[in-house]
Amino acid sequence: MRRWGIALLAAVALASCGGSAEEQARPPARTPTPLDHTSTGTISGVVRFEGTPPPMGTLPLAGWAGCGDQHEGPVPTGDALVHDGLVENAFVYIKLGLGNRVFAVPTTPVVIDQRGCVYRPRVVGAQVGQPIEFVNDDPTLHNVHGTPQQSSPWNFTMPVKGSRRTLRIDAPEVMVSVRCDLHPWMQGWIGVLDHPYFAVTGPDGRFALADVPPGDYVVAAWHERFGVRETRVSLPPKGTAEVTFTFTPTG
């Protein structure tokens, strides 16, 4: 494994010379569309799995220094987390209905840690142009290989514990895959939108999209193994709308 890792490291280093997206130029300032906060409401709900969820495998951490010794016992892959019928790591967002509204780009970075040779969190959301910071919290080398289809890919190494690299993604896309070529079981996902109305479900399967202008929307839920669900939502002024997405074993 060690010889293979050294060889792959050399290949990754060559690739990263031309593919790093570190510290990209800040996006041009945009004038946000005024939002009447006295009329906005909330779209909230839950993502469920009906039936027996599919089994998860375990990560092949044995023999990898700095990986397996940070965990106690087998580590599940994390790609099908369901708790009493409630789905974790579903990405929920407004797909249609916001029209030509323009939203401010947050300056606070979305942070993705590499710890125990696992991306934490596994699924995140970010706005177009928002800084995304990768942190290596492991005493081993990682590389971060992002493969968006709508914007430039990236591939850079993070050689030591405490390494940090920041990038920005310049086009909306649901979802962007992130992997580590050195530890091929490492999988992360970034949902990139040009608005702030998105959320990732926790162990309780719930989500909330706050401060949404009144209107008619298509809201979608994405999951890496279960697929996509969509529903139409009408949000009245100062109102609330409750949504339930249900995945099943048959898709």
Sine and cosine of phi, psi and omega as CSV:
sin_phi,cos_phi,sin_psi,cos_psi,sin_omega,cos_omega
0.00,0.00,-0.62,0.78,-0.04,-1.00
-0.91,0.41,-0.69,0.72,0.03,-1.00
-0.89,0.45,-0.68,0.74,0.02,-1.00
-0.88,0.48,-0.65,0.76,-0.01,-1.00
-0.90,0.43,-0.63,0.77,0.02,-1.00
-0.90,0.44,-0.69,0.73,0.01,-1.00
-0.90,0.44,-0.68,0.74,0.00,-1.00
-0.93,0.38,-0.59,0.81,0.05,-1.00
-0.84,0.54,-0.68,0.74,0.01,-1.00
-0.88,0.47,-0.67,0.75,0.01,-1.00
-0.91,0.41,-0.66,0.75,0.00,-1.00
-0.91,0.41,-0.65,0.76,0.01,-1.00
-0.87,0.50,-0.66,0.75,0.05,-1.00
-0.90,0.44,-0.68,0.73,-0.01,-1.00
-0.91,0.41,-0.61,0.79,-0.10,-1.00
-0.95,0.32,-0.31,0.95,-0.01,-1.00
-0.86,0.51,-0.58,0.81,-0.04,-1.00
-0.95,-0.30,0.02,1.00,-0.15,-0.99
-0.84,-0.54,0.17,0.98,-0.04,-1.00
-0.96,0.27,0.67,-0.74,0.06,-1.00
-0.93,-0.36,0.37,0.93,-0.08,-1.00
-0.91,0.42,0.69,-0.72,0.12,-0.99
0.75,0.66,0.77,0.64,0.07,-1.00
-0.89,0.46,0.38,-0.92,0.03,-1.00
-0.86,0.51,0.60,-0.80,0.02,-1.00
-0.90,0.44,0.58,-0.81,0.03,-1.00
-0.93,0.38,0.45,-0.89,0.03,-1.00
-0.87,0.49,0.55,-0.83,-0.01,-1.00
-0.89,0.46,0.62,-0.78,0.02,-1.00
-0.85,-0.53,0.56,-0.83,0.04,-1.00
-1.00,0.00,0.94,-0.35,-0.04,-1.00
-0.90,0.43,0.54,-0.84,0.12,-0.99
-0.93,0.36,0.78,-0.63,0.02,-1.00
-0.84,0.55,0.67,-0.74,-0.04,-1.00
-0.86,-0.51,0.81,-0.58,0.03,-1.00
-0.99,0.14,0.99,-0.11,-0.09,-1.00
-0.94,0.35,-0.24,0.97,0.03,-1.00
-0.98,0.21,-0.17,0.98,-0.03,-1.00
-0.90,-0.44,-0.05,1.00,-0.07,-1.00
-0.97,0.24,0.31,-0.95,-0.01,-1.00
-0.66,-0.75,-0.31,-0.95,-0.10,-1.00
-0.73,-0.69,0.72,-0.70,0.17,-0.98
-0.95,-0.30,0.88,-0.47,-0.03,-1.00
-0.72,-0.69,0.14,-0.99,0.00,-1.00
0.23,-0.97,-0.37,-0.93,-0.10,-0.99
-0.58,-0.82,0.50,-0.86,0.08,-1.00
-0.92,-0.39,0.84,-0.55,-0.09,-1.00
-0.88,-0.47,0.33,-0.95,0.16,-0.99
-0.83,-0.56,0.84,-0.54,-0.03,-1.00
-0.98,-0.18,0.87,-0.49,-0.05,-1.00
0.95,-0.31,-0.26,-0.97,-0.01,-1.00
-1.00,0.04,0.87,-0.49,-0.01,-1.00
-0.93,0.37,0.44,-0.90,0.00,-1.00
-0.93,0.38,0.49,-0.87,0.00,-1.00
-0.94,0.33,0.43,-0.90,0.11,-0.99
-0.96,-0.27,0.53,-0.85,0.13,-0.99
-0.99,0.14,-0.12,-0.99,0.07,-1.00
-0.87,-0.49,0.48,-0.88,-0.04,-1.00
-0.97,0.23,0.66,-0.75,-0.02,-1.00
-0.99,0.12,0.93,0.37,-0.12,-0.99
-1.00,0.07,-0.29,0.96,-0.06,-1.00
-0.87,0.50,0.72,-0.70,0.05,-1.00
1.00,0.01,-0.07,1.00,0.01,-1.00
-0.97,-0.24,0.96,-0.29,-0.01,-1.00
-0.87,0.50,0.71,-0.71,0.01,-1.00
0.99,0.10,-0.01,1.00,-0.01,-1.00
-0.93,-0.37,-0.96,0.30,-0.08,-1.00
-0.90,0.44,-0.50,0.87,-0.05,-1.00
-0.96,0.29,-0.06,1.00,0.07,-1.00
-1.00,-0.09,0.02,1.00,-0.02,-1.00
-0.83,-0.55,0.44,-0.90,0.10,-0.99
-0.96,-0.29,0.92,-0.39,0.02,-1.00
0.98,0.17,-0.07,-1.00,-0.02,-1.00
-0.88,0.47,0.56,-0.83,0.00,-1.00
-0.92,-0.40,0.87,-0.49,0.02,-1.00
-0.93,0.37,0.40,-0.92,-0.02,-1.00
-0.89,0.45,-0.49,0.87,0.06,-1.00
0.99,0.11,0.18,0.98,-0.07,-1.00
-1.00,-0.09,0.05,1.00,0.02,-1.00
-0.50,-0.86,0.85,0.53,-0.05,-1.00
-0.99,0.13,0.92,-0.38,0.02,-1.00
-0.75,-0.66,0.78,-0.62,-0.05,-1.00
-0.86,-0.52,0.96,-0.27,-0.02,-1.00
0.78,0.63,0.69,0.72,0.04,-1.00
1.00,0.09,0.04,1.00,-0.02,-1.00
-0.96,-0.29,0.75,-0.66,-0.17,-0.99
-1.00,-0.09,0.82,-0.57,0.11,-0.99
-1.00,-0.08,0.49,-0.87,0.07,-1.00
0.93,0.38,0.51,0.86,0.22,-0.98
-1.00,0.04,0.67,-0.75,0.02,-1.00
-0.98,-0.18,0.90,-0.43,-0.07,-1.00
-0.92,-0.38,0.70,-0.71,-0.09,-1.00
-0.37,-0.93,0.36,-0.93,0.15,-0.99
-0.98,0.21,0.87,-0.50,-0.03,-1.00
-1.00,-0.02,-0.66,0.75,-0.03,-1.00
-0.63,-0.78,0.50,-0.86,0.14,-0.99
0.82,-0.58,-0.20,0.98,-0.04,-1.00
-1.00,0.08,-0.14,0.99,0.04,-1.00
0.89,0.45,-0.68,-0.73,-0.05,-1.00
-0.99,-0.14,0.31,0.95,0.01,-1.00
-0.87,0.49,0.58,-0.81,0.03,-1.00
-0.91,-0.41,0.68,-0.73,-0.06,-1.00
-0.85,-0.53,0.56,-0.83,0.04,-1.00
-0.89,0.46,0.56,-0.83,0.02,-1.00
-1.00,-0.02,0.84,-0.55,0.00,-1.00
-0.89,0.45,0.57,-0.82,0.08,-1.00
-1.00,-0.09,-0.28,0.96,0.05,-1.00
-0.95,0.30,0.78,-0.62,-0.06,-1.00
-0.97,0.25,0.50,-0.87,0.25,-0.97
-0.99,0.11,0.81,-0.59,-0.10,-1.00
-0.96,-0.28,0.78,-0.63,0.08,-1.00
-0.87,-0.50,0.89,-0.45,-0.03,-1.00
-1.00,-0.08,0.50,-0.86,0.15,-0.99
-0.92,-0.40,0.97,-0.26,-0.12,-0.99
-0.65,-0.76,0.80,-0.60,-0.09,-1.00
0.91,0.42,0.44,0.90,-0.02,-1.00
0.86,0.50,0.63,0.78,0.06,-1.00
-0.66,-0.76,0.63,-0.78,0.12,-0.99
-0.97,0.24,0.76,-0.65,0.00,-1.00
-0.74,-0.67,0.91,-0.40,-0.07,1.00
-0.97,0.26,0.28,-0.96,0.00,-1.00
-0.97,0.23,-0.57,0.82,-0.03,-1.00
-0.80,-0.60,0.78,-0.63,0.03,-1.00
-0.69,-0.73,0.24,-0.97,0.13,-0.99
-0.84,-0.55,0.50,-0.86,0.04,-1.00
-0.50,-0.86,0.39,-0.92,0.10,-0.99
-1.00,-0.01,0.42,-0.91,0.08,-1.00
-0.82,0.57,0.79,-0.62,0.01,-1.00
1.00,0.09,-0.13,0.99,0.01,-1.00
-0.97,0.25,0.66,-0.75,0.04,-1.00
-0.90,0.44,0.68,-0.73,0.07,-1.00
-0.86,-0.51,0.89,-0.46,-0.10,-1.00
-0.95,-0.30,0.82,-0.58,0.10,-1.00
-0.98,-0.18,0.71,-0.71,-0.02,-1.00
-0.84,-0.55,0.72,-0.69,0.12,-0.99
-0.99,-0.16,0.95,-0.31,0.01,-1.00
-0.98,-0.20,0.21,0.98,-0.02,-1.00
-0.97,-0.25,0.50,-0.87,0.08,-1.00
-0.99,0.10,0.64,0.77,0.00,-1.00
-0.52,-0.85,0.27,-0.96,-0.05,-1.00
-0.99,0.16,0.66,-0.75,0.15,-0.99
-0.80,-0.60,0.32,-0.95,0.30,-0.95
-0.80,-0.60,0.44,-0.90,-0.05,-1.00
-0.89,-0.46,0.92,-0.39,-0.12,-0.99
-0.88,-0.47,0.97,-0.23,0.02,-1.00
-0.98,-0.19,0.68,-0.73,-0.08,-1.00
-0.79,-0.61,0.89,0.45,0.09,-1.00
-0.92,0.40,0.45,-0.89,0.04,-1.00
-0.99,-0.12,-0.32,0.95,-0.09,-1.00
-0.96,-0.29,-0.04,1.00,0.00,-1.00
-0.50,-0.86,-0.06,-1.00,-0.12,-0.99
-0.95,0.32,0.71,-0.70,0.09,-1.00
-0.96,0.27,0.19,-0.98,0.06,-1.00
-0.59,-0.81,0.36,-0.93,0.02,-1.00
-0.33,-0.95,0.96,-0.27,0.00,-1.00
-0.69,-0.73,0.39,-0.92,-0.01,-1.00
-0.99,-0.10,0.47,-0.88,0.08,-1.00
-0.77,-0.64,1.00,-0.03,-0.27,-0.96
-0.97,0.23,-0.44,0.90,-0.13,-0.99
-0.73,-0.68,0.34,-0.94,0.07,-1.00
-0.88,0.48,0.71,-0.70,-0.04,-1.00
1.00,-0.09,-0.09,1.00,0.05,-1.00
-0.89,0.46,0.60,-0.80,0.04,-1.00
-0.68,-0.74,0.68,-0.73,0.08,-1.00
-0.67,-0.74,0.63,-0.78,-0.04,-1.00
-0.85,-0.53,0.65,-0.76,0.07,-1.00
-0.61,-0.79,0.17,-0.98,0.09,-1.00
-0.74,-0.68,0.58,-0.82,0.03,-1.00
-0.95,-0.31,0.76,-0.65,-0.22,-0.98
-0.97,-0.25,0.26,0.97,0.05,-1.00
-0.50,-0.87,0.59,-0.81,0.03,-1.00
-0.90,0.43,0.58,-0.81,0.06,-1.00
-0.22,-0.98,0.76,-0.65,0.10,-1.00
-0.82,-0.57,0.97,-0.23,0.14,0.99
-0.81,-0.59,0.27,-0.96,0.09,-1.00
-0.98,-0.20,0.82,-0.58,0.01,-1.00
-0.99,0.11,0.67,-0.74,0.08,-1.00
-0.79,-0.62,0.76,-0.65,-0.02,-1.00
-0.67,-0.74,0.24,-0.97,0.14,-0.99
-0.92,-0.40,0.87,-0.49,-0.02,-1.00
-0.94,0.34,-0.41,0.91,0.00,-1.00
-0.98,0.21,-0.53,0.85,0.04,-1.00
-0.80,-0.61,1.00,0.09,-0.24,-0.97
-0.91,0.42,-0.18,0.98,0.07,-1.00
-0.98,0.18,-0.24,0.97,-0.03,-1.00
-0.96,0.29,0.89,-0.46,-0.02,-1.00
-0.74,-0.67,0.76,-0.65,0.11,-0.99
-0.73,-0.69,0.28,-0.96,-0.03,-1.00
-0.66,-0.75,0.67,-0.74,0.05,-1.00
-0.83,-0.56,0.85,-0.53,0.14,-0.99
-1.00,-0.05,0.84,-0.54,-0.10,-0.99
-0.90,-0.45,0.83,-0.55,-0.05,-1.00
-0.73,-0.68,0.33,-0.94,0.04,-1.00
-1.00,-0.09,0.37,0.93,0.06,-1.00
-0.51,-0.86,0.18,-0.98,-0.09,-1.00
-1.00,-0.09,0.16,0.99,-0.15,-0.99
-1.00,-0.08,0.98,0.21,0.03,-1.00
-0.47,-0.88,0.33,-0.94,0.00,-1.00
-0.37,-0.93,0.40,-0.92,0.09,-1.00
-0.90,-0.43,0.80,-0.60,-0.05,-1.00
-0.94,0.33,0.58,-0.81,0.10,-1.00
-1.00,-0.07,-0.26,-0.97,0.00,-1.00
-0.86,0.51,-0.39,0.92,0.01,-1.00
-1.00,0.08,-0.01,1.00,0.05,-1.00
0.96,0.29,0.09,1.00,-0.13,-0.99
-1.00,-0.10,0.34,-0.94,0.06,-1.00
-0.54,-0.84,0.32,-0.95,0.08,-1.00
-0.49,-0.87,0.78,-0.62,0.08,-1.00
-0.94,-0.35,0.95,-0.31,-0.14,-0.99
-0.98,-0.18,0.31,-0.95,0.09,-1.00
0.87,0.50,0.63,0.78,-0.02,-1.00
-1.00,0.02,0.75,-0.66,0.06,-1.00
-0.89,0.45,0.52,-0.85,0.06,-1.00
-0.88,0.47,0.58,-0.81,0.00,-1.00
0.33,-0.94,-0.08,-1.00,0.01,-1.00
-0.96,-0.27,0.77,-0.64,-0.14,-0.99
-0.73,-0.69,0.37,-0.93,0.29,-0.96
-0.96,-0.30,0.86,-0.51,0.02,-1.00
-0.94,-0.35,0.69,-0.72,-0.08,-1.00
-0.84,-0.55,0.48,-0.88,0.12,-0.99
-0.82,-0.58,0.81,-0.58,0.01,-1.00
-0.93,-0.38,0.65,-0.76,0.14,-0.99
-0.65,-0.76,0.65,-0.76,-0.15,-0.99
-0.89,0.46,-0.47,0.88,0.03,-1.00
-0.94,-0.35,-0.48,0.88,-0.14,-0.99
-1.00,0.00,-0.32,0.95,0.05,-1.00
0.97,-0.25,-0.55,-0.83,-0.11,-0.99
-0.76,-0.66,0.64,-0.77,0.15,-0.99
-0.80,-0.60,0.57,-0.82,0.05,-1.00
-0.72,-0.69,0.48,-0.88,0.07,-1.00
-0.48,-0.88,0.44,-0.90,0.06,-1.00
-1.00,-0.03,0.64,-0.77,-0.04,-1.00
-0.73,-0.68,0.75,-0.67,0.14,-0.99
-0.95,-0.32,0.87,-0.49,-0.05,-1.00
-0.94,-0.35,0.91,-0.41,0.02,-1.00
-0.97,0.23,0.27,-0.96,0.08,-1.00
-0.83,0.55,0.71,-0.70,0.00,-1.00
0.85,0.52,0.36,0.93,-0.14,-0.99
-0.98,-0.18,0.00,-1.00,0.10,-1.00
-0.76,-0.65,0.48,-0.88,0.07,-1.00
-0.69,-0.72,0.74,-0.68,-0.01,-1.00
-0.95,-0.31,0.75,-0.66,-0.09,-1.00
-0.79,-0.61,0.65,-0.76,0.13,-0.99
-0.84,-0.54,0.82,-0.57,0.14,-0.99
-0.97,-0.24,0.71,-0.71,-0.02,-1.00
-0.80,-0.60,0.85,-0.53,0.13,-0.99
-0.99,-0.16,0.43,-0.90,0.01,-1.00
-0.71,-0.71,0.27,-0.96,0.02,-1.00
-0.88,0.48,-0.41,0.91,-0.04,-1.00
-1.00,-0.02,0.05,1.00,0.05,-1.00
1.00,-0.04,0.00,0.00,0.00,0.00
